[in-house]
Amino acid sequence: MSVVHITKENFEAEVLNNKKPVLLDFYADWCGPCQMIAPLVAEIATEHPEYTVGKINVDEQMLLAQKFGITSIPALFVVKDGQVTKGVIGYRSKEEILKMFE
């Protein structure tokens, strides 16, 4: 499965009402660490169809960034059954990201 671009318009359907666990990657195009983590997030989306992987551009989706209290990026969150279960700020290895689902 590919990465889903999350917006305020599709947030409820893609995240809150999703039956699968969702990994959210809050990023910005100008952010170096965000660019470093992007290929790992894409690999997880491809290799793990049991998860939905979404990216949220904080410059374009300021309301969602505010809702999650984003003050630093990259920020990764796992949402299960509409609830945030884990969240981390900053670069993480692929293994560390996958452990967030446990």
C-alpha positions as CSV (number, residue, x, y, z in Angstrom):
1,M,0.0,0.0,0.0
2,S,1.2,3.5,-0.7
3,V,1.4,6.5,1.7
4,V,-1.8,8.5,2.0
5,H,-1.7,12.2,2.1
6,I,-3.8,13.2,5.1
7,T,-5.8,16.5,5.0
8,K,-8.5,17.9,7.3
9,E,-11.0,16.8,4.6
10,N,-10.0,13.1,4.7
11,F,-8.7,12.9,8.4
12,E,-11.9,11.4,9.8
13,A,-12.2,8.7,7.1
14,E,-8.5,7.8,6.8
15,V,-7.5,8.1,10.5
16,L,-10.3,8.2,13.0
17,N,-12.6,5.6,11.3
18,N,-9.8,3.4,10.0
19,K,-10.0,-0.2,11.2
20,K,-6.2,-0.6,10.8
21,P,-3.6,1.1,13.0
22,V,-2.4,4.3,11.4
23,L,1.1,5.8,11.3
24,L,1.0,9.5,10.9
25,D,4.1,11.4,9.8
26,F,4.0,15.1,10.4
27,Y,6.5,16.8,8.1
28,A,7.5,19.8,6.1
29,D,9.3,19.9,2.7
30,W,12.0,22.2,4.1
31,C,12.8,19.9,7.0
32,G,16.1,17.9,6.7
33,P,15.3,15.2,9.2
34,C,11.8,14.8,7.7
35,Q,13.5,14.1,4.3
36,M,15.7,11.5,6.0
37,I,12.8,9.7,7.6
38,A,10.5,9.8,4.5
39,P,12.0,6.8,2.7
40,L,11.6,4.7,5.9
41,V,7.9,5.7,6.2
42,A,7.4,4.8,2.5
43,E,9.0,1.4,3.1
44,I,6.8,0.7,6.0
45,A,3.7,1.6,3.9
46,T,4.9,-0.8,1.1
47,E,6.0,-3.7,3.4
48,H,3.2,-3.6,6.0
49,P,-0.2,-3.6,4.4
50,E,-1.7,-4.3,7.9
51,Y,-1.1,-0.6,8.6
52,T,-2.2,2.6,7.0
53,V,0.6,5.1,6.7
54,G,-0.3,8.8,6.3
55,K,1.8,12.0,5.9
56,I,0.6,15.4,7.0
57,N,2.3,18.5,5.7
58,V,2.4,20.9,8.7
59,D,2.6,23.9,6.4
60,E,-0.5,22.9,4.5
61,Q,-2.5,21.3,7.3
62,M,-2.0,23.7,10.2
63,L,-5.3,22.8,12.0
64,L,-4.2,19.1,12.2
65,A,-0.7,20.1,13.4
66,Q,-2.4,22.2,16.1
67,K,-4.8,19.4,17.0
68,F,-1.8,17.1,17.7
69,G,0.2,19.8,19.4
70,I,3.1,19.7,16.9
71,T,5.9,22.0,18.0
72,S,8.8,20.0,16.3
73,I,9.1,17.8,13.3
74,P,9.3,15.1,12.2
75,A,6.7,13.9,14.6
76,L,5.3,10.4,14.3
77,F,2.1,9.1,15.9
78,V,0.3,5.7,15.9
79,V,-3.5,6.0,16.1
80,K,-5.6,2.9,16.9
81,D,-9.4,2.9,17.0
82,G,-9.3,6.7,16.7
83,Q,-6.9,7.2,19.7
84,V,-3.3,8.1,19.8
85,T,-1.3,5.2,21.3
86,K,2.3,6.3,20.8
87,G,4.1,9.4,19.6
88,V,7.7,10.4,19.1
89,I,9.5,13.5,17.9
90,G,12.6,13.5,15.7
91,Y,14.3,11.0,13.5
92,R,13.8,7.3,14.3
93,S,15.1,4.1,12.7
94,K,12.7,1.9,10.8
95,E,12.9,-0.7,13.7
96,E,12.0,2.0,16.2
97,I,9.1,3.2,14.1
98,L,7.7,-0.4,13.8
99,K,8.0,-0.9,17.6
100,M,5.5,1.9,18.0
101,F,2.8,-0.5,16.8
102,E,3.5,-2.9,19.7
